[in-house]
């Protein structure tokens, strides 16, 4: 069954990959994928015997994030319909990246052919979103999978078709084309085709529609634009150094303008100008003035600029803020009512500040930090409010770092790394925890924080440590929020690691598994000596020496029957960190009983990688404490070298078990293999004939020997100790296993 995982994954991955579409446009594409599988017949199968595989454990998770914001949305689906609720966010002018990440798992009900839970590797879809003016966006994700066809050929044949949208299960019927004796190797070819329709609906509305707006002209001058007013002869354009110009005391910089645009070619650099437009009637008098008086400062990037406003607001742009040094940019700071944006608790003023920077296009992110200063009212009680600057990141207010409060002139100054919306609010340092995703307060977001969330998964109420987003419920959104900050550290102090009172008797190591594919190699991260550990709640391992991306093919088997949250892989240079945490149902089956080894995660690499090794590992207990361990960094694997194998049988897993278990083994050469199970008195209980087995290691559940806890007559055996031995060219020593009912 080495190829079964590949065949089944390809159809679901290919379906998801078709979500690249034009905004609000539905696209349907035909998908076609094929592969082959093989396995040993567990019983004698007559010709024409009917079978079926039911895929009824489908879980697809879609995460949506927007760059330069803290916006995060997650949709969890158990069928071919992936629908999300509409989410509303506020975006300042600039270019954003909408990132959709898909992952999950596909499993089948118990059948004659054991099908393991299949992990769907992470798929990332990115699309650009250009925002011209301050706007409110509504985003809704929707993907459907329909018209699914499956065809099987080989020793089995069958076909099925689902014209409508795929439901929460898919039943594939098939039958044998000839008689197949027990132990015979069965091969088949599978072909999958379907249509996938995906639609990301994005709508927007402008929060402020100004009568007068400013931009940079093609020759890098300040360009004034305004709406046409009916019944007027022409327009006059005014420029002032204050936001409330006195039209009676200043002369316009342009008269008798018949168009609705004008370029100010006489503006000086590094000067804050306010612009206004007046409509002139047939009698030559002003009949109407625009309500908006926008401001702008023209500056050269290589020199930087300081923009100071009459209300005490100031922005200091350093040299080479963004782009090339010779570029000219236009900066402005305007105000909007707090009623126009997401509510900020304990806001000091009734307004927020919109910082804008534009060249020929709006600029969102800066290459270096600017310094923003905001002034608050004299009536504010400084000792109580402790005013701080917050930034609106999509759908969340975030307090800025590196803030300085000047109590003498009532100002707060902070670093800003982007254009956007900013506001002042009270902030009680002793009551509000920064970086809430760092739950254990060790200044590092890692697997221990995820475990603390998972430990309260499903609980509802106030003051829950795992309730990161403050909605009085600990759920998948809290796990995702912690994972989105995974790997962050917050100061140079050495983090405190909460360690359990266990001796360092656990060893984590890396093992390569031989395959018949010369261009790929499969690896397992193993942990030894877990017999004294009651429950494992999470792990984090770092692999280094990589020249290409790895693909995780199993991350959660060690946690069964609990659910698994796999953190998106963390990439840094030539290393990748794989992390997963268990959540959900907690019972005795969650314990790890194996006395030898357990597989934390399995991944694949291409042969383009030369040498890799295990760099670091963390194990977490259910209380979020670190499990002491030894990291075997001496084990290194070279993909282009042949790995010597020996004929041996390994410890079954799980052990103890009820009622089924898997027995891994390896053979040094092609040989006939048989496994015999004995009771404590040496009586043969079960003979499992595998027939001819190719050289290699058979470790995973889809390759290892499967025993259902029954004797030769199909009867369930009693609880107790049993022994098993592998017979081939060489007979292996017997090993012990225990059934507990």
N, C-alpha and C positions, 0 to 999 in steps of 0.2 A: 504493500500500500504506500510505497514511497512517493508515488506521484498523485495519490488521491488528494492530498492537501493542496497540491499545485492546481489541479483541475478545478476543484471547488472554489478556491480563492479567486482564480482568474475571472470567473463570471461575475462575482460580486464587485471585484476591484474595477473591472472594465466598465461595469454599469455606472459606478460612482464617478469615474474619470470623465464622463460626458457632461458634467455640469458647467462647462465653460460656455457662456452665452452672453448675448447682448442684453443690457439692462431692460427688464420688463418684457423680454421677447422669449417665447417658448421655442425650444429647439429639440427635435427628436432625431436620434441617431441609431443606426443599426449596429449591434455589437456581435462579434463572432469570435469565439475562442474555443480551442480544442486541446486535448492532452490525453494521456493514457494512465492507467493504474494497474496494479497487480497486488495479489494477496494469496495466501494459502487457504484452500477450502477447509473450513472447520468441520464439515460433515460431508458425507457422500451426497452429491447432488445429481438427480436424474435429469434426463433431457426434457426440456420444456417446463421445468419447475419454475413457478412464478415467485418473484420477490418484489420488494419495494424499499426504497429509502425515503424516510420522511425528514425533511429539514424543517424543524419547528422551533429552533432556538436561534432566531435571527436577532441580532442587536447591532444596529448601526447608529453611531453617534456623529453628529455634525456640530462643529464649533465654528463660530463666526467672530472674528476680531477685526478691528479697524486700527491701522497704524496711527501712532501719535495720540492715541486715546486709551482709556481704560475700558472701552466698550467690549463686552464679552457676552455671547449668547450661545446656548447649547440646546440642541434638539436630539432627543433619543427616540429611535424608532425600532419597532419589532416586526416590520413588514416592508413591502416595497413602496410604501408611502412615507415620505419624510417631510412633515409640515411643521413650520415654526410659527410662533406668534409674532405679530408685528412689533418691532422695537423702534422707539423714537429717540434720536440723539441730536445734539446741536453741534454743528461743525463750522469752524471759522474758515475764511478763504484759504485755499491751498490745495495740494494734491495728496490724496490718501490712497492707501492700499487696503482693499477689502480682502481679507484672507479667510478662506473656508477650509477647514481641516476635517477630513472624514476618517473614521476608524471604527473598529468594532469586532464582532465575532459571529461565526455561523456554526451551529451545531445540529446534530441529528438525534432523533430518538433512538433508543436501543434497537438494533437490528441484528440480523445474522452476521452482517459485515460491520465490525466496529468502526465507527467514524468519530475521530477526535474533534474536540472543539477547535475550530479554525480561527486564528487571529487574522483580522483584516489589517494589513499594514497601513500606516498613516499616508493619506493622500492630501496634498495641499493644492488649492486653486486660488490664484491671486488675480485681482482685476483692479485697475486704477479708477479712482473717482476724483474728478476735478471739481472743486467748489469755488465759484466765482465771488459770491457774497455770503455774508453770515446767514445761515439757513438751518432749518430744522428738517432732518431726513427721517423717513420711515423705511425700515428694511425688513423684508419678510422672505425667508428662504423656503423653497418648496422643490422637492425632487420626487419623481414617480418612476417606477420600473414596471414595464408591461410587455405583453406579447412575448413571453418567455418560451423558448423551445429547447428541449433536451433530447439528445439522441445518443444511444449506447450501441456499440458494436464490439465484436470480439467473441470471447467465450460467453458473454451475456449480450443480449440485445433488447432494445426497448426504446420507446419515445413517448413524449408528452408535450402538450402545448397549453399555455395559459394565455388567452387573448387579452383579458382584462389586466388591471393592475395586480401585481403579485401580492398575495395576502400574507398572513403570519405563518404560513407553512407551505412547503412545496413537496408533493409526493411524486416520486419518480418510479414508475413500475418497470420491471424488466423480467426476463426469463433466461434460463440457460439454453444454449444451442446444442449442447451435447452432454453426455454423462461425464461427471467430474468426481473422481474419487477423493476421499478425505486426504488432505495434505498436498493435493495437486496444486501447482501454481496456476492461478487464474489471471488472465490478462484481459483488459478491455480498453476501448477507446471511447472518449466522450467528447461530444460537440455541443456547445451551448451557444445560443443566439437569443437576443432580446432587443427591445427598444428602450432607451432611457430618455425621459423628457425632464429637463431641469429648467427652473425659472427663478431667478432672484429678482424680486420686485423692489424697486427703489424709487420712492417718490420724495418730493421736497417742496418746501415753501420758504420764501424769504422772510426772515424774522423782521427785518427792517428794509423797507423799500424807499431809499432816499430820493428826494426830488433833485438833489445835486450830488454828484459823485466825482471822485478824482481818480486818475490813473496816470501811467507813464506813457507818453507819446512815443512814436517810433523813433524820434530823434532825441529821446531822453529828456523831455521837458514835462512840466506839469500840465496835464490835460483836464479841463473842466467839462463835465457832461451834465445835461439837465433835460427834463421832460418839456415837450412843447406845450405852450399855453395858447389856447385859441383866442382870437380877437385882439391880438397885440401886433404892433408894428415891428418891434425888434427887442433886443435885450441888452442890458448893461451888466458887465462882470466887475465885481469888487474884490479887492484883496486887502486883508487887514491883519494886524498883529494881535488882535483880540477876538474872542468868539462872538462878541456882540458889536458889530461894526455900526458906526454912526454914519448913515448914508449922507447926512447933511454936511459932514465935516471932512469926508474923504472923497477923492475923485476916483471914478471907475478906471480900471486898467484897460477896458475895452468898451466902446460905444457902438451903437447901431449894428449889433451882431444879429444877423438874420438866421443863422444856423443855430443848432442846439448843442454846439460844442465850441470850445476855444482853447488854444494852447498858450500858456503863459511862458513866453521866452525870456522874460526879464527876472525870473525868480532867482534869488541868491541861494547858494548852498548853505546847509546847516541852519536854516531859519524856519521856524514854525509859522506857516501862513494859514489864515482862515479865508475861505472863499464863499461868496454869496452872489446870487443872480437876481436881478430885478427885471420885471417885464415893463416895457414902455408902450403907452397907448398912442392913439393918433394925435393927441394934443401935446405929446412930448413929455408928459408927466409919468411918474412911476405908478402903475396900477396894481402891482402885486409883487411881493418879494418871496423868494423861496424860504420855506421854514427851516431847511437844513443849512448849516454853516460848517461844512467839513473842513478838516485841517490836513496839511501835508508838509513834510520836510524832505527836501531833496538832498542826497548826500552820496559821496563816492565811497565805494566799499573799502578800498585800500586805506582810507583815512579814518573810517568810523564816524560817529556823530553823537551828539548829545541833544536830545529833544526835551525842552522844558516847557510846561504848560502853565497857564495862569492859575489853575486850581491846585498847583503843587505837584501834579503828576510829572514824572521825569523818566525817560528811558535813555540809557547809555548803551549805544551800539559799539562794540569794539571793532577794530580794524579787521578786515577779512572775515566778516560775519558769515558770509555765504557766497558761493559762486566764485567768479574770477575777480582779481583786485581792481580791474579797470571799470567794472560795471557800476552804473548809477542805480540807486534804489530810492523808492518813495516810502516813507514811514508815516503812520498816523496813529493816534489814540483817540477813540471816540467812546461815548458812553451810551448804554442802553438800560432800560428799566429792568429790574430784577424779575418783574412779572413775565418778561419775554423768554426767560431761560429757566432751567431746572432750579428748584428752590435750594438755597444754601442756608442750612440751619445756622442761627446766631449771626446772620449777616448784619454788619454795622450800618452800611448805607443802603439806600433804595436803588442803587445803580451798580452796574458792572462795567468793566473797562474792556474794550476791544482793541487789541494791539494788532496792527496790520503792517506787513512789509510786502512790497511788490516791485518786481522789475518789469520785464515785458509780460510776466505771468506772476500770480500770487506766490509768495514764498511762505512755507509753513515751518519747516525745521531749520534750525541754525547750526552752523558748524562749530560755533563756540557760544558761550553764554552771554546774553545781554543782562543788564541790571535794570529792574523795574522798581520805581518808587511810587507809592500811593499815599495820599494824605487822608487822614480820618478827622472827624469833627472834634472840636474842642470839648464838646459836651460828653464825649465818651469817657467812661470810668476806666482808666488804664489798668488799675490793679485787678479789676474784676474781669474785663474782657480780654486782655492780652491779645490785641489785634494781630492777625496774621493774614498773609496773602494766599488765596486758593486759586487753582486753575481748573476750569471746566474741561475735562477730558472726555468728550463725547456724552456719556450719561452718568458722569460721576465727578464730584468736586474733590480735588486732591490738594493737600497742603504742600506748598513749595519748600524746598530745603534751603539752607544757608540764608536765613532771614535775619535782618537787623532792625530792631525797633528803636526809633529816636523819640524819647519821651518829651524832649524839649520842643520839637516842632511837629509832633504828632504825625510822624511818617513811618512807614514800614518799607524796607527794601529787600528784594529777593532776586535770585538768579532765575532767568527764564531761558529755555532752550528752544522756544518756538513762538510763533504768533498764536493768538488765541484770545480766550475770554478769561478775565481775571477779576477777582472781587475780594473784599475785606470781610473777615468774620472773626468773632470771638473764638478763642481756642484755649481750653483749660488743660495745661500740660500734664497735670497730675491725674486727669480723669480719662483722657483720650489716648489710646495707644497708637503710636505710629506703626506702620507696616503690620497690620493685623494678621497678615498671612504668616508672619514669623511668630507662631503661637507660643513656642517655648522660650521666646525672648533670648535666643542665643546669637542674634545678629546674623543668622544664616537661614535661608529657606531651603529645607531639604526633606528627606524622607520622614524624619521624625515629626515634622509639622503635618505632613499628610496623614500619618498614622493617627495623630490626635484628632483630626477631623473624622477619619474613618471610624474611630472608636465611638463617636456619638452619632454616627450615620442613622438617619431616620427619626431622631429625637426632635421634639418640638418644645418651645418654651423660651423664656427670657434668660439672658446671661449664660448662654451655652458657649463654651470656649471654642467649639468647632463651627459656630455660626459666624462665618467671616463676613458675609454680606449684610448681616443685621436684619434678616427677614424672619427671625424667630424659628427657623427650621434649618437643620443640618442635612444637606442633600448634595446631589452631584454638582450643583453650582458652586458650593463651597470648595469641593475637591478641585474643580477646574480653576477657581480663583487662586488657590494656593499653587497649583501647577503652573499657572501663567507667570508666577514670580519665582519659579524654581531656579535655584542656583544663585540667587541674589545674595549679596552680603552688604552690611550697612555701616560698618566701621572697621578700623584696623585691629580692634581688640580681639584676642584669641577667643573663639566661641566656646561656650560652656557645653559640654556633652553630658547629657544625663545618662548614666550607665547603670545597668542592673547589676545585681550582686552575683552574677554567674561567672565562673572561671572561664578564661579564654580557651575553651576546648573545641571551638568550631573553626574549621579551616575552609576558606573559600578559594577555589581554583578554577582554571580554565582547561577544558578538554575539547579536542578536535575529534569529529566523527567522520570516518571515511565514507565517501559516497561514490557512486559510479559516474558522477559528472565531473569531468576534468576542469571545468571552468568555475566551479563553486566548491565551497567547503562549509560544513555545518559545525558550529561550536556550541558547547554547553557551558554555562557557569554553574559549578557545583558547590554545594556546602556539605561538609562532612560532620558527623558527630552530633546530630540534632536529637538524639534519643532523650536528652534531659530537658529539651525545650518544649514547653506546653503549647505555645502558639507563636507562629511567625506572622507579623502584621505588615511588614513592608521590607523592601530591599532597594539598594542603590549601588550599581556597579559601574565602573569606568574602564573602558577598553581603550588602549592607546596603540600607536603605530599604524593607524589606518590610512590608506591611500584612496579609499572609496567608501561610500556609505554602506552601512550594514543594514540588514533587514531582519527585524524581530519576527520570529515565526511562532514563538510560544512565550508568554510572560506570566500566565496566571494558573497553570496546572498545579503549582505548589500550594495554591490557596483554596482549591476546590473543597467544599461546595460554595464557598463565599465568592462574591463577585470581585472582579479585578478592575482597578483603574490604572491604565498604563500612561505614564507621563510622556508627552512628546519628547523624543530623544533630544538631549542637550549636546550641541556640537561646539567644540572649541579646539581649533587647530587640527591635530591628527588624532584627537580622542573624542569618544562619544560616551555619554552617560545614559544608562538604561535604568529606569526606576519604575516600580509598581507598588501598589498598596491594595490590601484586601479590605472590603467593606461589606456590610449587609449581614446575613444570617451568621450567627455564632452558635456552634454546638460542638459536641464531642468529635464530630467528623472533621472539624477544622484542624484537629491536632496533627502534627507531623510525627509519625511513629517510626519512620525508617531509622535503622541503627547504622546504616552505612552512608548513603549519599542521597541527597535530594537535588533536583534540577531547578535552579532559580529561574533561569531564562535560557532560551535557545535562539540563536541567530545565524544568519548566513552571510558570507562575504564572497566577492568575486576573486578569481585567482590573480587579479592585478595587485592585490595586497601582498607585501613581502613577508613581514614579520609583525605579529601582534602579541600583546600580553595584557594581563590583568593589572591595572594600575592601582585601583582603589576599590573598596567595598564597604558598605554600611548595612547592618541588619537592625531592624527595629522590632521590639516587643509590642504587645497590645497597648501598653501604657505609654508608648512613645519614648521608651528608654533604649539606649544603645546596647546591643548584644555584643559582648567582647568576642573578638575573632582574630584569627591569624590569616593573613593574605599571602598565598603562595605565589609570589611574583617571579619565581624562578622558572615556572612552567611557561615556555614559549613555544610557539607553533609556526612552522614555515609551510606555507600552503603548497609550494612546488615540490616538496619532498614527500616521499612515501612514508606513511606512518605504520610502523610494524604492529601487527595484530597477533593476538594469541587466542586460542580456543578456551573460552571460559564462560561460566554462567555467573551472573551478578545477583545481588540481593533483590528480591521482589519488592514492588511498591504498589500500593501502600502496604505496610506490615506493622501491626496486625491488620486484617482486612475483613470485610463482610459485604457482599459475598464474592467479589471479583478482585483479581490482582493481575499485575503485569510482571513478567520476568525478563529482564534484559540479558543479552548474551552477545558474544562475538565468536567468529570462527576465523582461523588463520588461512584457510583455503576452502575452495568449493567442496562441500561434503554433505552427506545425508545426516539430518539432525533429528533426534528424538528426545523429548523430555518426559521423565517418569516421576510421578508423585507417589510417595510412600506414606503410610501412617507410622505411628510411633513404634509399632511392632515389626515394621519392615514389610508389611503387606502392600502390594501394588494397588493403588487407588485409581490412578488415571494415567494413561499413556497418550501423549500428544505427539503425533507424527507430523513433522514439518516437510518431509521430503528433502529434495536437493536444495541446499541453501548456498548462495554465493558468498564469497569471502567478504567480510565486513563486520561492522558493529550494528546491532539492532537494539537501540536504546529506547526510543520514543514509543508511546502507546500504539502508534500505527505500525510499528515494526516488531516490538517485543512480543514474547509468547504470552498469550492471553489464557487465563484459567478462570472459569466461572464458578469454582468451588463445588463442582459436581463430580461424581465418580463415573466409571465407564458406562453405567446404566442410566445416566442422566439424573441420578438422585443427589440431593444436596447432602454434603458430608457434615458431620457433627463438628462442634467447636473443639479446638485442641491444637496440638503441635503436629505439623507435617514436615516431611523432608522432600527435596527434589534434587534430581541429578540430570545433567545434560550428557547424552550419549552421541558421539560422532566418531571420527577417527580416533580421537582421544576422549577418554571418560573423565569428566570433571569431578572434583570433590562435591559432596552433598552439602546443601544449604538448608537452613531451617526457616519455616514460616508459620504463622499462627492465624487461625480463624477465630474471631471473637463475635459471638452473636448475642 
